[in-house]
Amino acid sequence: MLFGKRLEVNFSKHPNITQGAETHEYVNSNLNRFNRNAAKNYRYCCSPTKMIHLSTLSQDITEEDIVSLV
């Protein structure tokens, strides 16, 4: 239960992640959004909603394409 609601968790079918040539390590970078200063971002936390944010979609994508992905 999370925020009084049932949470469903599914595991990936991929046991390992193969890093590509464009992979970067952000452990000690100030670009890492999950660093020790994460407490300052606590004010942006909220309970889950039924909204999904999509970005970088192709110009020719249709509503049916999006529905099939989610």
N, CA, C and O atoms as a Maestro MAE file, in Angstrom:
{
 s_m_m2io_version
 :::
 2.0.0
}

f_m_ct {
 s_m_title
 :::
 protein
 m_atom[280] {
  # First column is atom index #
  i_m_mmod_type
  r_m_x_coord
  r_m_y_coord
  r_m_z_coord
  i_m_residue_number
  s_m_chain_name
  s_m_pdb_residue_name
  s_m_pdb_atom_name
  i_m_atomic_number
  :::
  1 25 0.847 -1.178 0.000 1 A "MET " " N  " 7
  2 3 0.000 0.000 0.000 1 A "MET " " CA " 6
  3 2 0.894 1.244 0.000 1 A "MET " " C  " 6
  4 15 1.911 1.294 0.692 1 A "MET " " O  " 8
  5 25 0.496 2.236 -0.785 2 A "LEU " " N  " 7
  6 3 1.203 3.504 -0.860 2 A "LEU " " CA " 6
  7 2 0.174 4.611 -0.933 2 A "LEU " " C  " 6
  8 15 -0.642 4.646 -1.854 2 A "LEU " " O  " 8
  9 25 0.206 5.513 0.030 3 A "PHE " " N  " 7
  10 3 -0.789 6.577 0.124 3 A "PHE " " CA " 6
  11 2 -2.202 5.999 0.163 3 A "PHE " " C  " 6
  12 15 -3.134 6.578 -0.394 3 A "PHE " " O  " 8
  13 25 -2.349 4.850 0.827 4 A "GLY " " N  " 7
  14 3 -3.661 4.234 0.968 4 A "GLY " " CA " 6
  15 2 -4.165 3.529 -0.272 4 A "GLY " " C  " 6
  16 15 -5.324 3.118 -0.318 4 A "GLY " " O  " 8
  17 25 -3.316 3.381 -1.285 5 A "LYS " " N  " 7
  18 3 -3.719 2.727 -2.530 5 A "LYS " " CA " 6
  19 2 -2.806 1.541 -2.797 5 A "LYS " " C  " 6
  20 15 -1.644 1.532 -2.392 5 A "LYS " " O  " 8
  21 25 -3.346 0.544 -3.480 6 A "ARG " " N  " 7
  22 3 -2.574 -0.643 -3.830 6 A "ARG " " CA " 6
  23 2 -1.561 -0.280 -4.911 6 A "ARG " " C  " 6
  24 15 -1.914 0.357 -5.904 6 A "ARG " " O  " 8
  25 25 -0.317 -0.678 -4.726 7 A "LEU " " N  " 7
  26 3 0.752 -0.404 -5.673 7 A "LEU " " CA " 6
  27 2 1.156 -1.705 -6.342 7 A "LEU " " C  " 6
  28 15 1.459 -2.687 -5.665 7 A "LEU " " O  " 8
  29 25 1.163 -1.716 -7.658 8 A "GLU " " N  " 7
  30 3 1.566 -2.907 -8.400 8 A "GLU " " CA " 6
  31 2 2.993 -2.703 -8.893 8 A "GLU " " C  " 6
  32 15 3.305 -1.682 -9.506 8 A "GLU " " O  " 8
  33 25 3.853 -3.673 -8.625 9 A "VAL " " N  " 7
  34 3 5.249 -3.606 -9.036 9 A "VAL " " CA " 6
  35 2 5.533 -4.788 -9.939 9 A "VAL " " C  " 6
  36 15 5.243 -5.933 -9.590 9 A "VAL " " O  " 8
  37 25 6.099 -4.510 -11.096 10 A "ASN " " N  " 7
  38 3 6.478 -5.554 -12.039 10 A "ASN " " CA " 6
  39 2 7.977 -5.476 -12.274 10 A "ASN " " C  " 6
  40 15 8.540 -4.385 -12.370 10 A "ASN " " O  " 8
  41 25 8.615 -6.615 -12.365 11 A "PHE " " N  " 7
  42 3 10.041 -6.660 -12.611 11 A "PHE " " CA " 6
  43 2 10.308 -6.708 -14.106 11 A "PHE " " C  " 6
  44 15 9.525 -7.271 -14.871 11 A "PHE " " O  " 8
  45 25 11.401 -6.123 -14.506 12 A "SER " " N  " 7
  46 3 11.778 -6.087 -15.912 12 A "SER " " CA " 6
  47 2 12.141 -7.481 -16.397 12 A "SER " " C  " 6
  48 15 12.635 -8.310 -15.633 12 A "SER " " O  " 8
  49 25 11.891 -7.727 -17.673 13 A "LYS " " N  " 7
  50 3 12.288 -9.011 -18.254 13 A "LYS " " CA " 6
  51 2 13.775 -9.006 -18.604 13 A "LYS " " C  " 6
  52 15 14.326 -10.031 -19.008 13 A "LYS " " O  " 8
  53 25 14.422 -7.849 -18.448 14 A "HIS " " N  " 7
  54 3 15.846 -7.722 -18.742 14 A "HIS " " CA " 6
  55 2 16.635 -7.740 -17.430 14 A "HIS " " C  " 6
  56 15 16.570 -6.770 -16.674 14 A "HIS " " O  " 8
  57 25 17.377 -8.813 -17.136 15 A "PRO " " N  " 7
  58 3 18.093 -8.901 -15.862 15 A "PRO " " CA " 6
  59 2 19.300 -7.966 -15.777 15 A "PRO " " C  " 6
  60 15 19.723 -7.610 -14.677 15 A "PRO " " O  " 8
  61 25 19.857 -7.564 -16.914 16 A "ASN " " N  " 7
  62 3 21.040 -6.700 -16.932 16 A "ASN " " CA " 6
  63 2 20.833 -5.556 -17.912 16 A "ASN " " C  " 6
  64 15 20.049 -5.657 -18.856 16 A "ASN " " O  " 8
  65 25 21.545 -4.478 -17.670 17 A "ILE " " N  " 7
  66 3 21.509 -3.333 -18.575 17 A "ILE " " CA " 6
  67 2 22.863 -3.240 -19.256 17 A "ILE " " C  " 6
  68 15 23.898 -3.169 -18.593 17 A "ILE " " O  " 8
  69 25 22.850 -3.239 -20.577 18 A "THR " " N  " 7
  70 3 24.077 -3.092 -21.339 18 A "THR " " CA " 6
  71 2 24.274 -1.613 -21.630 18 A "THR " " C  " 6
  72 15 23.442 -0.988 -22.287 18 A "THR " " O  " 8
  73 25 25.368 -1.058 -21.145 19 A "GLN " " N  " 7
  74 3 25.614 0.365 -21.337 19 A "GLN " " CA " 6
  75 2 26.106 0.633 -22.747 19 A "GLN " " C  " 6
  76 15 26.997 -0.051 -23.250 19 A "GLN " " O  " 8
  77 25 25.517 1.632 -23.372 20 A "GLY " " N  " 7
  78 3 25.908 2.012 -24.715 20 A "GLY " " CA " 6
  79 2 27.034 3.034 -24.699 20 A "GLY " " C  " 6
  80 15 27.495 3.454 -23.637 20 A "GLY " " O  " 8
  81 25 27.467 3.427 -25.889 21 A "ALA " " N  " 7
  82 3 28.565 4.385 -26.020 21 A "ALA " " CA " 6
  83 2 28.180 5.758 -25.483 21 A "ALA " " C  " 6
  84 15 29.049 6.516 -25.052 21 A "ALA " " O  " 8
  85 25 26.901 6.087 -25.502 22 A "GLU " " N  " 7
  86 3 26.429 7.397 -25.053 22 A "GLU " " CA " 6
  87 2 26.106 7.435 -23.556 22 A "GLU " " C  " 6
  88 15 25.599 8.442 -23.062 22 A "GLU " " O  " 8
  89 25 26.392 6.351 -22.832 23 A "THR " " N  " 7
  90 3 26.095 6.285 -21.404 23 A "THR " " CA " 6
  91 2 27.087 7.140 -20.616 23 A "THR " " C  " 6
  92 15 28.291 7.092 -20.867 23 A "THR " " O  " 8
  93 25 26.573 7.923 -19.660 24 A "HIS " " N  " 7
  94 3 27.418 8.777 -18.826 24 A "HIS " " CA " 6
  95 2 27.170 8.462 -17.359 24 A "HIS " " C  " 6
  96 15 26.073 8.049 -16.983 24 A "HIS " " O  " 8
  97 25 28.181 8.656 -16.542 25 A "GLU " " N  " 7
  98 3 28.086 8.419 -15.104 25 A "GLU " " CA " 6
  99 2 27.887 9.760 -14.396 25 A "GLU " " C  " 6
  100 15 28.688 10.678 -14.570 25 A "GLU " " O  " 8
  101 25 26.823 9.874 -13.599 26 A "TYR " " N  " 7
  102 3 26.496 11.129 -12.926 26 A "TYR " " CA " 6
  103 2 26.565 11.015 -11.404 26 A "TYR " " C  " 6
  104 15 25.939 11.808 -10.701 26 A "TYR " " O  " 8
  105 25 27.307 10.053 -10.889 27 A "VAL " " N  " 7
  106 3 27.351 9.819 -9.449 27 A "VAL " " CA " 6
  107 2 27.830 11.052 -8.694 27 A "VAL " " C  " 6
  108 15 27.184 11.460 -7.729 27 A "VAL " " O  " 8
  109 25 28.924 11.648 -9.096 28 A "ASN " " N  " 7
  110 3 29.483 12.803 -8.383 28 A "ASN " " CA " 6
  111 2 29.251 14.118 -9.119 28 A "ASN " " C  " 6
  112 15 29.904 15.118 -8.821 28 A "ASN " " O  " 8
  113 25 28.342 14.126 -10.059 29 A "SER " " N  " 7
  114 3 28.066 15.315 -10.851 29 A "SER " " CA " 6
  115 2 26.984 16.167 -10.198 29 A "SER " " C  " 6
  116 15 26.102 15.643 -9.517 29 A "SER " " O  " 8
  117 25 27.053 17.486 -10.405 30 A "ASN " " N  " 7
  118 3 25.981 18.337 -9.903 30 A "ASN " " CA " 6
  119 2 24.738 18.225 -10.785 30 A "ASN " " C  " 6
  120 15 23.707 18.820 -10.475 30 A "ASN " " O  " 8
  121 25 24.824 17.476 -11.869 31 A "LEU " " N  " 7
  122 3 23.669 17.209 -12.722 31 A "LEU " " CA " 6
  123 2 22.860 16.014 -12.221 31 A "LEU " " C  " 6
  124 15 21.799 15.713 -12.767 31 A "LEU " " O  " 8
  125 25 23.355 15.328 -11.182 32 A "ASN " " N  " 7
  126 3 22.661 14.181 -10.606 32 A "ASN " " CA " 6
  127 2 21.501 14.685 -9.760 32 A "ASN " " C  " 6
  128 15 21.716 15.327 -8.732 32 A "ASN " " O  " 8
  129 25 20.271 14.398 -10.184 33 A "ARG " " N  " 7
  130 3 19.115 14.904 -9.439 33 A "ARG " " CA " 6
  131 2 18.797 14.080 -8.205 33 A "ARG " " C  " 6
  132 15 17.919 14.458 -7.431 33 A "ARG " " O  " 8
  133 25 19.488 12.959 -7.998 34 A "PHE " " N  " 7
  134 3 19.253 12.108 -6.835 34 A "PHE " " CA " 6
  135 2 20.445 12.160 -5.886 34 A "PHE " " C  " 6
  136 15 20.830 11.137 -5.319 34 A "PHE " " O  " 8
  137 25 21.020 13.316 -5.713 35 A "ASN " " N  " 7
  138 3 22.183 13.442 -4.842 35 A "ASN " " CA " 6
  139 2 21.766 13.742 -3.409 35 A "ASN " " C  " 6
  140 15 20.580 13.705 -3.083 35 A "ASN " " O  " 8
  141 25 22.731 14.037 -2.562 36 A "ARG " " N  " 7
  142 3 22.434 14.258 -1.144 36 A "ARG " " CA " 6
  143 2 21.635 15.535 -0.906 36 A "ARG " " C  " 6
  144 15 21.131 15.734 0.199 36 A "ARG " " O  " 8
  145 25 21.504 16.396 -1.892 37 A "ASN " " N  " 7
  146 3 20.700 17.607 -1.754 37 A "ASN " " CA " 6
  147 2 19.244 17.361 -2.146 37 A "ASN " " C  " 6
  148 15 18.488 18.309 -2.360 37 A "ASN " " O  " 8
  149 25 18.860 16.115 -2.239 38 A "ALA " " N  " 7
  150 3 17.502 15.777 -2.665 38 A "ALA " " CA " 6
  151 2 16.454 16.293 -1.697 38 A "ALA " " C  " 6
  152 15 15.297 16.473 -2.077 38 A "ALA " " O  " 8
  153 25 16.841 16.534 -0.448 39 A "ALA " " N  " 7
  154 3 15.875 17.016 0.545 39 A "ALA " " CA " 6
  155 2 15.271 18.351 0.131 39 A "ALA " " C  " 6
  156 15 14.123 18.640 0.470 39 A "ALA " " O  " 8
  157 25 16.022 19.165 -0.593 40 A "LYS " " N  " 7
  158 3 15.479 20.456 -1.018 40 A "LYS " " CA " 6
  159 2 14.370 20.273 -2.054 40 A "LYS " " C  " 6
  160 15 13.555 21.176 -2.245 40 A "LYS " " O  " 8
  161 25 14.327 19.126 -2.722 41 A "ASN " " N  " 7
  162 3 13.288 18.856 -3.711 41 A "ASN " " CA " 6
  163 2 12.067 18.186 -3.093 41 A "ASN " " C  " 6
  164 15 11.117 17.851 -3.800 41 A "ASN " " O  " 8
  165 25 12.090 17.991 -1.780 42 A "TYR " " N  " 7
  166 3 10.990 17.324 -1.087 42 A "TYR " " CA " 6
  167 2 9.673 18.061 -1.280 42 A "TYR " " C  " 6
  168 15 8.612 17.438 -1.314 42 A "TYR " " O  " 8
  169 25 9.732 19.370 -1.403 43 A "ARG " " N  " 7
  170 3 8.498 20.152 -1.565 43 A "ARG " " CA " 6
  171 2 7.784 19.847 -2.876 43 A "ARG " " C  " 6
  172 15 6.607 20.175 -3.026 43 A "ARG " " O  " 8
  173 25 8.478 19.223 -3.827 44 A "TYR " " N  " 7
  174 3 7.855 18.880 -5.102 44 A "TYR " " CA " 6
  175 2 7.240 17.485 -5.102 44 A "TYR " " C  " 6
  176 15 6.669 17.061 -6.107 44 A "TYR " " O  " 8
  177 25 7.350 16.771 -3.989 45 A "CYS " " N  " 7
  178 3 6.782 15.430 -3.888 45 A "CYS " " CA " 6
  179 2 5.275 15.521 -3.704 45 A "CYS " " C  " 6
  180 15 4.771 16.418 -3.029 45 A "CYS " " O  " 8
  181 25 4.574 14.591 -4.305 46 A "CYS " " N  " 7
  182 3 3.121 14.547 -4.142 46 A "CYS " " CA " 6
  183 2 2.667 13.102 -4.302 46 A "CYS " " C  " 6
  184 15 3.424 12.247 -4.763 46 A "CYS " " O  " 8
  185 25 1.445 12.849 -3.923 47 A "SER " " N  " 7
  186 3 0.922 11.496 -4.072 47 A "SER " " CA " 6
  187 2 0.707 11.197 -5.558 47 A "SER " " C  " 6
  188 15 0.551 12.122 -6.355 47 A "SER " " O  " 8
  189 25 0.696 9.935 -5.933 48 A "PRO " " N  " 7
  190 3 0.523 9.565 -7.341 48 A "PRO " " CA " 6
  191 2 -0.801 10.066 -7.900 48 A "PRO " " C  " 6
  192 15 -1.805 10.145 -7.191 48 A "PRO " " O  " 8
  193 25 -0.783 10.401 -9.180 49 A "THR " " N  " 7
  194 3 -1.990 10.850 -9.869 49 A "THR " " CA " 6
  195 2 -2.238 9.954 -11.073 49 A "THR " " C  " 6
  196 15 -1.439 9.068 -11.376 49 A "THR " " O  " 8
  197 25 -3.330 10.188 -11.744 50 A "LYS " " N  " 7
  198 3 -3.653 9.410 -12.938 50 A "LYS " " CA " 6
  199 2 -3.113 10.081 -14.196 50 A "LYS " " C  " 6
  200 15 -3.524 9.731 -15.303 50 A "LYS " " O  " 8
  201 25 -2.208 11.031 -14.047 51 A "MET " " N  " 7
  202 3 -1.661 11.759 -15.181 51 A "MET " " CA " 6
  203 2 -0.314 11.174 -15.572 51 A "MET " " C  " 6
  204 15 0.486 10.805 -14.712 51 A "MET " " O  " 8
  205 25 -0.068 11.092 -16.867 52 A "ILE " " N  " 7
  206 3 1.225 10.638 -17.366 52 A "ILE " " CA " 6
  207 2 1.805 11.743 -18.238 52 A "ILE " " C  " 6
  208 15 1.088 12.361 -19.025 52 A "ILE " " O  " 8
  209 25 3.099 11.987 -18.098 53 A "HIS " " N  " 7
  210 3 3.771 13.025 -18.879 53 A "HIS " " CA " 6
  211 2 4.545 12.348 -19.999 53 A "HIS " " C  " 6
  212 15 5.362 11.465 -19.740 53 A "HIS " " O  " 8
  213 25 4.302 12.746 -21.224 54 A "LEU " " N  " 7
  214 3 5.006 12.209 -22.382 54 A "LEU " " CA " 6
  215 2 5.811 13.326 -23.017 54 A "LEU " " C  " 6
  216 15 5.349 14.464 -23.092 54 A "LEU " " O  " 8
  217 25 7.008 13.009 -23.473 55 A "SER " " N  " 7
  218 3 7.827 14.027 -24.132 55 A "SER " " CA " 6
  219 2 8.573 13.408 -25.299 55 A "SER " " C  " 6
  220 15 8.632 12.187 -25.445 55 A "SER " " O  " 8
  221 25 9.132 14.258 -26.113 56 A "THR " " N  " 7
  222 3 9.910 13.888 -27.303 56 A "THR " " CA " 6
  223 2 9.177 12.883 -28.180 56 A "THR " " C  " 6
  224 15 9.743 11.875 -28.604 56 A "THR " " O  " 8
  225 25 7.916 13.174 -28.442 57 A "LEU " " N  " 7
  226 3 7.129 12.319 -29.329 57 A "LEU " " CA " 6
  227 2 7.335 12.744 -30.770 57 A "LEU " " C  " 6
  228 15 7.579 13.917 -31.055 57 A "LEU " " O  " 8
  229 25 7.237 11.798 -31.660 58 A "SER " " N  " 7
  230 3 7.369 12.081 -33.079 58 A "SER " " CA " 6
  231 2 6.182 12.917 -33.553 58 A "SER " " C  " 6
  232 15 5.095 12.837 -32.982 58 A "SER " " O  " 8
  233 25 6.391 13.714 -34.594 59 A "GLN " " N  " 7
  234 3 5.344 14.596 -35.123 59 A "GLN " " CA " 6
  235 2 4.156 13.822 -35.676 59 A "GLN " " C  " 6
  236 15 3.030 14.320 -35.660 59 A "GLN " " O  " 8
  237 25 4.397 12.600 -36.166 60 A "ASP " " N  " 7
  238 3 3.323 11.847 -36.821 60 A "ASP " " CA " 6
  239 2 2.669 10.800 -35.920 60 A "ASP " " C  " 6
  240 15 1.950 9.933 -36.417 60 A "ASP " " O  " 8
  241 25 2.899 10.861 -34.620 61 A "ILE " " N  " 7
  242 3 2.295 9.883 -33.712 61 A "ILE " " CA " 6
  243 2 0.797 10.160 -33.573 61 A "ILE " " C  " 6
  244 15 0.367 11.313 -33.560 61 A "ILE " " O  " 8
  245 25 0.022 9.102 -33.472 62 A "THR " " N  " 7
  246 3 -1.429 9.241 -33.338 62 A "THR " " CA " 6
  247 2 -1.850 8.906 -31.908 62 A "THR " " C  " 6
  248 15 -1.077 8.352 -31.127 62 A "THR " " O  " 8
  249 25 -3.078 9.251 -31.593 63 A "GLU " " N  " 7
  250 3 -3.613 8.931 -30.273 63 A "GLU " " CA " 6
  251 2 -3.626 7.421 -30.061 63 A "GLU " " C  " 6
  252 15 -3.353 6.945 -28.959 63 A "GLU " " O  " 8
  253 25 -3.941 6.672 -31.103 64 A "GLU " " N  " 7
  254 3 -3.960 5.206 -31.002 64 A "GLU " " CA " 6
  255 2 -2.567 4.657 -30.686 64 A "GLU " " C  " 6
  256 15 -2.432 3.703 -29.921 64 A "GLU " " O  " 8
  257 25 -1.534 5.263 -31.278 65 A "ASP " " N  " 7
  258 3 -0.158 4.833 -30.991 65 A "ASP " " CA " 6
  259 2 0.175 5.038 -29.516 65 A "ASP " " C  " 6
  260 15 0.780 4.173 -28.884 65 A "ASP " " O  " 8
  261 25 -0.220 6.179 -28.977 66 A "ILE " " N  " 7
  262 3 0.060 6.477 -27.571 66 A "ILE " " CA " 6
  263 2 -0.690 5.518 -26.664 66 A "ILE " " C  " 6
  264 15 -0.126 5.001 -25.700 66 A "ILE " " O  " 8
  265 25 -1.958 5.279 -26.966 67 A "VAL " " N  " 7
  266 3 -2.765 4.365 -26.147 67 A "VAL " " CA " 6
  267 2 -2.157 2.976 -26.158 67 A "VAL " " C  " 6
  268 15 -2.158 2.296 -25.132 67 A "VAL " " O  " 8
  269 25 -1.637 2.539 -27.298 68 A "SER " " N  " 7
  270 3 -1.047 1.197 -27.371 68 A "SER " " CA " 6
  271 2 0.235 1.097 -26.542 68 A "SER " " C  " 6
  272 15 0.601 0.003 -26.112 68 A "SER " " O  " 8
  273 25 0.922 2.217 -26.311 69 A "LEU " " N  " 7
  274 3 2.155 2.209 -25.530 69 A "LEU " " CA " 6
  275 2 1.904 2.220 -24.034 69 A "LEU " " C  " 6
  276 15 2.681 1.650 -23.267 69 A "LEU " " O  " 8
  277 25 0.833 2.860 -23.616 70 A "VAL " " N  " 7
  278 3 0.550 2.938 -22.191 70 A "VAL " " CA " 6
  279 2 -0.512 1.941 -21.872 70 A "VAL " " C  " 6
  280 15 -0.920 1.823 -20.717 70 A "VAL " " O  " 8
  :::
 }
 m_bond[279] {
  # First column is bond index #
  i_m_from
  i_m_to
  i_m_order
  :::
  1 1 2 1
  2 2 3 1
  3 3 4 2
  4 3 5 1
  5 5 6 1
  6 6 7 1
  7 7 8 2
  8 7 9 1
  9 9 10 1
  10 10 11 1
  11 11 12 2
  12 11 13 1
  13 13 14 1
  14 14 15 1
  15 15 16 2
  16 15 17 1
  17 17 18 1
  18 18 19 1
  19 19 20 2
  20 19 21 1
  21 21 22 1
  22 22 23 1
  23 23 24 2
  24 23 25 1
  25 25 26 1
  26 26 27 1
  27 27 28 2
  28 27 29 1
  29 29 30 1
  30 30 31 1
  31 31 32 2
  32 31 33 1
  33 33 34 1
  34 34 35 1
  35 35 36 2
  36 35 37 1
  37 37 38 1
  38 38 39 1
  39 39 40 2
  40 39 41 1
  41 41 42 1
  42 42 43 1
  43 43 44 2
  44 43 45 1
  45 45 46 1
  46 46 47 1
  47 47 48 2
  48 47 49 1
  49 49 50 1
  50 50 51 1
  51 51 52 2
  52 51 53 1
  53 53 54 1
  54 54 55 1
  55 55 56 2
  56 55 57 1
  57 57 58 1
  58 58 59 1
  59 59 60 2
  60 59 61 1
  61 61 62 1
  62 62 63 1
  63 63 64 2
  64 63 65 1
  65 65 66 1
  66 66 67 1
  67 67 68 2
  68 67 69 1
  69 69 70 1
  70 70 71 1
  71 71 72 2
  72 71 73 1
  73 73 74 1
  74 74 75 1
  75 75 76 2
  76 75 77 1
  77 77 78 1
  78 78 79 1
  79 79 80 2
  80 79 81 1
  81 81 82 1
  82 82 83 1
  83 83 84 2
  84 83 85 1
  85 85 86 1
  86 86 87 1
  87 87 88 2
  88 87 89 1
  89 89 90 1
  90 90 91 1
  91 91 92 2
  92 91 93 1
  93 93 94 1
  94 94 95 1
  95 95 96 2
  96 95 97 1
  97 97 98 1
  98 98 99 1
  99 99 100 2
  100 99 101 1
  101 101 102 1
  102 102 103 1
  103 103 104 2
  104 103 105 1
  105 105 106 1
  106 106 107 1
  107 107 108 2
  108 107 109 1
  109 109 110 1
  110 110 111 1
  111 111 112 2
  112 111 113 1
  113 113 114 1
  114 114 115 1
  115 115 116 2
  116 115 117 1
  117 117 118 1
  118 118 119 1
  119 119 120 2
  120 119 121 1
  121 121 122 1
  122 122 123 1
  123 123 124 2
  124 123 125 1
  125 125 126 1
  126 126 127 1
  127 127 128 2
  128 127 129 1
  129 129 130 1
  130 130 131 1
  131 131 132 2
  132 131 133 1
  133 133 134 1
  134 134 135 1
  135 135 136 2
  136 135 137 1
  137 137 138 1
  138 138 139 1
  139 139 140 2
  140 139 141 1
  141 141 142 1
  142 142 143 1
  143 143 144 2
  144 143 145 1
  145 145 146 1
  146 146 147 1
  147 147 148 2
  148 147 149 1
  149 149 150 1
  150 150 151 1
  151 151 152 2
  152 151 153 1
  153 153 154 1
  154 154 155 1
  155 155 156 2
  156 155 157 1
  157 157 158 1
  158 158 159 1
  159 159 160 2
  160 159 161 1
  161 161 162 1
  162 162 163 1
  163 163 164 2
  164 163 165 1
  165 165 166 1
  166 166 167 1
  167 167 168 2
  168 167 169 1
  169 169 170 1
  170 170 171 1
  171 171 172 2
  172 171 173 1
  173 173 174 1
  174 174 175 1
  175 175 176 2
  176 175 177 1
  177 177 178 1
  178 178 179 1
  179 179 180 2
  180 179 181 1
  181 181 182 1
  182 182 183 1
  183 183 184 2
  184 183 185 1
  185 185 186 1
  186 186 187 1
  187 187 188 2
  188 187 189 1
  189 189 190 1
  190 190 191 1
  191 191 192 2
  192 191 193 1
  193 193 194 1
  194 194 195 1
  195 195 196 2
  196 195 197 1
  197 197 198 1
  198 198 199 1
  199 199 200 2
  200 199 201 1
  201 201 202 1
  202 202 203 1
  203 203 204 2
  204 203 205 1
  205 205 206 1
  206 206 207 1
  207 207 208 2
  208 207 209 1
  209 209 210 1
  210 210 211 1
  211 211 212 2
  212 211 213 1
  213 213 214 1
  214 214 215 1
  215 215 216 2
  216 215 217 1
  217 217 218 1
  218 218 219 1
  219 219 220 2
  220 219 221 1
  221 221 222 1
  222 222 223 1
  223 223 224 2
  224 223 225 1
  225 225 226 1
  226 226 227 1
  227 227 228 2
  228 227 229 1
  229 229 230 1
  230 230 231 1
  231 231 232 2
  232 231 233 1
  233 233 234 1
  234 234 235 1
  235 235 236 2
  236 235 237 1
  237 237 238 1
  238 238 239 1
  239 239 240 2
  240 239 241 1
  241 241 242 1
  242 242 243 1
  243 243 244 2
  244 243 245 1
  245 245 246 1
  246 246 247 1
  247 247 248 2
  248 247 249 1
  249 249 250 1
  250 250 251 1
  251 251 252 2
  252 251 253 1
  253 253 254 1
  254 254 255 1
  255 255 256 2
  256 255 257 1
  257 257 258 1
  258 258 259 1
  259 259 260 2
  260 259 261 1
  261 261 262 1
  262 262 263 1
  263 263 264 2
  264 263 265 1
  265 265 266 1
  266 266 267 1
  267 267 268 2
  268 267 269 1
  269 269 270 1
  270 270 271 1
  271 271 272 2
  272 271 273 1
  273 273 274 1
  274 274 275 1
  275 275 276 2
  276 275 277 1
  277 277 278 1
  278 278 279 1
  279 279 280 2
  :::
 }
}
